[in-house]
Amino acid sequence: MSDGGPVLALSGGVGGAKLALGLYRVLPPDTLTVVANIGDDFEHLGLTICPDLDTLLYTLSGEANPELGWGRRGETWTFMAALEKLGGETWFKLGDGDLATHVERTRRLAAGETLSAIMDDFRRQLGIAARLLPVSDDNVRTQLETDRGRLDFQDYFVRLHCEPIVRQLKSAGSETARPNPDFLAALADPELRAVIVCPSNPFISIDPILAVSGVREALRDCRAPVVAVSPIIGGKAVKGPTAKMMEELGLPVDAAAVARHYSDFLDAYVADEADRDAVAGLDLPVVLAPTLMVTLEDRETLARIVLAAADRRRR
Amino acid sequence: MSDGGPVLALSGGVGGAKLALGLYRVLPPDTLTVVANIGDDFEHLGLTICPDLDTLLYTLSGEANPELGWGRRGETWTFMAALEKLGGETWFKLGDGDLATHVERTRRLAAGETLSAIMDDFRRQLGIAARLLPVSDDNVRTQLETDRGRLDFQDYFVRLHCEPIVRQLKSAGSETARPNPDFLAALADPELRAVIVCPSNPFISIDPILAVSGVREALRDCRAPVVAVSPIIGGKAVKGPTAKMMEELGLPVDAAAVARHYSDFLDAYVADEADRDAVAGLDLPVVLAPTLMVTLEDRETLARIVLAAADRRRR
């Protein structure tokens, strides 16, 4: 049965994780594999921090913080308060429970384990049936050329609150990073039902996945339908710097521009009903749907729509 | 004025820190230097943990946890709970606020700073006027030969709850560790008023200080009086494995045995009134005093008694 086949989702953090959770809930257990962006990863306070992987880990395990939109449920902040008293760097907020993920991951990386193996163990420990794959076990780091010079991603994103004007983005390390073999194997699997590009920021969440050598080609060659969900709703980004960044990069801030960004491998596109006009000129099948995910039901509904769009495009 | 001269205190963790706090409170600001045991230090979860230095740091800054007797005031435990969910090692309890000390120290050590420089900055950040010196910037680690084989200190002390029978102790690394130059300079200072050996476990807290090459000799040669305070009260240890260890090492469990342990450099000894008979045969000046420190006032009273005993022995 094709409907029971494996599904791949490519995702960044918060926005993408919402749809990933919807997919996880509507698909049979074990059929979902989420491939995570690692371009946001960085070293801070001597710890290896992987924001998108962790957001997915917390979201899929039900540990995500519903109020903050990031971090963990029931989080405490004693570490940050104590670090501040010691004169440590406090611009990047690390919750006490979140720290366990970073400390344990850093310890295991130093002991020679791969990021994939560690995250696979973490998701099992937290009871997640879906697989969670970093796109590579090698470093890929987003760097931005801005009006304030070259910036590492978290300096731009957190420390400078996305204020600098972005001229260009780079996925440093992507040329030599080896793609996760399980990801490539999943893309080549004849049973693969669909590849879903989650509504994440195309430049900072999806491009670093696509930039890993061989990934974009594998997506083009993939026999399963590739369906993207627009992160732009009504000409605006739901959250984060997507719209500001598109403007600065000289792109029209609309849902169609995102589809064109993926045009070489995309088979269908799911855009918001509010963007009907914007996507009218696209020469690929477009499904209009309510894409704003507020409730858990919204996530599940959108997941079903996206899967149906994919199933209609099976090659 | 000799009464305003610098004072050195040698200390382990909890018991020693109580007297160190008493000394800190009764002495003029800036005159106290506490030299801390580093034999308990270890690497855990990829972090460098220095229990005695941190107990002193928290005690002298008023951050110590009065209920637990270790760790920090107002501590939370979200990290440990999250670490347990991830399948991490949980036998050594690290509070969320305490973690800030370990993470920041580990980061700065990796950046090339010395332990001394880091701890000196930490104590300043926490508003401590006294100096806090690790006995060395090189590693000295207590190892125990026991009926269960050779054990690292924290495996014996925390993981195995001091249950193994101790045959012998070793301060691994002490032969090559370079003593803290500020410690040696303080010992050689003609203005030095006194050296106080705090009521810490002689084998696991004070011996690793004495074992660092040159320290024991410098104490013998020191012109200032050296006064120790008995950690044994009424033939028992106030806390921890001191008495059990003395028995296993074939020593009489009494206050006199501790004084004899230090006999080559000791000028006076402060023992508890309950141990009058036990210390009667010692051939050095003994001051009997209430040595059990429950209240802050107890700590200050004992500190004054110890300083007076030293002042009477000025050479």
Interface residues (C-beta under 8 A of the other chain):
Chain A: L45 G46 L47 R72 G74 E75 T76 T78 F79 M80 A81 A82 L83 K85 L86 G87 G88 G95 D96 G97 D98 L99 A100 T101 V103 E104 T106 R107 A110 D121 F122 Q125 L126
Chain B: L45 G46 L47 R72 G74 E75 T76 T78 F79 M80 A81 A82 L83 K85 L86 G87 G88 G95 D96 G97 D98 L99 A100 T101 V103 E104 T106 R107 A110 D121 F122 Q125 L126
